[in-house]
Amino acid sequence: MKWVTRKNANVDRIACPWLIKRFVDPDAEFLYVARDEVTAVAQREGAIPYDVPDVELGHVEGRCSFESILVKYQLNDTALGLLGRIVHGADVPKDIAIEPEAAGLHAIAHGFAATHGDRDHEKLSLESPMYDALYAWCQERLKH
């Protein structure tokens, strides 16, 4: 399946593809396009839009897009829930204190964005191991 969002990805637009590839659609293909092209590309390509306004897999009812994906696909793993709170805090400035790790994720994600600009697939490739590690850390944290 194809998935589409805005280019110049940062926190949520990198975390969501990691989540999708890992737990929803291992063969997912991600398209990063200009903000005003998302709807047209979604229709033309039959792609699922995410992390854009007015879509099911966006910021809805106080959730960030990562959390909306958790809800839609019934991913009830408590470690993923914790990771969702961290992503939420890193992505939503007013909620940065929701989990202590959110500020660190915010800084790291913005550092990748500053370093790699609009090379979104490169950022996804480079940051995915970080999300693997953060997920493993969430699993360990919940054991204690």
C-alpha positions, 0 to 999 in steps of 0.5 A: 500500500502507498501512504502519503504526507507532506515533505520536509518530514520531522517527528510524526512524519518519520515516526508514523512510517516506522510504525506502519512498516513495523506493525501495519504494512511491512511493504508500505511505500511512502510518498512525501509531497508538497502540502498542497499536493497530498490530497491529489496524490492520495487520490491519484495513487490510491495512497492513504494520507497521514499527518495532514489536516482533516484526515483520519490518521492526523491530529484528531481528538488531541492525538498526534498522527502516530497515536491515531494510527495506534487507534485505527489499527488497534495496536494495543501494545503498552510499549507502543502506547508509551512510545506514542506519548513520547512522539506526541510530546516531541511533535506537539510543542505545548505537550513536550513535558508529557514524557521526559523523553519527548524533549530529547526526541524533539531535539534529535528529530529536529537535528535530523531535519536540520542536517538532511533537509527535505531528503525524507527517505534518507531521514526515514532510513537513518532514524528508523533504528532510533525508533527501534531502540526507543521502542525497545527502551519503552518495553524495558521501562514498562518491565520495572 
